[in-house]
Amino acid sequence: MVRASKVANDSGQVSLAELRTGASAQVMSLAAAAPRERGKLMSLGVMPGATVELLQRFPSYIIAIGHTQLALDRETAELIQVLRV
């Protein structure tokens, strides 16, 4: 069974968890996140239009947004829809 997060939608969006280390992407949506999670991510700079770079995938996802680095668990990374740049 293929999980939905591993399938790009018609617009080419994938979850942040599907990026390769070193890849950059533009955040397109946080719609899958619960309102509380969405608010927390946005307060940290993870919001539609922001460019993120995936620095590390294991043991946790480390992303860079500007000069800020954030650690995310896999479940949270899967909620963030991005478009590769």
Steps between C-alpha positions, in 0.01 A plus 500: 500500500640843406462769764349826377802700617722315253295594197539838333168666428410658166688821582824314581473552875649240733537483875815643653580145617547394136780746422859384475760642734632828358186570295324836513127549466229759538235436764163479327259382770460407863135403451547146634627633834265553792440870580731490803785336303444737207523802732820372660665430163401841367638675809832328425499622139363188330222656296380499139751680281801435726802326348640214705807282462507146637832462682448159663245215496614275782454473796276805457431733211708816522390787276645844443284805441725799451741496797269285712531122534212288629475135601178322400374148557394295197129546571534878493719494188231298323241773569698768315432506126781647289594560139859419407707795372 
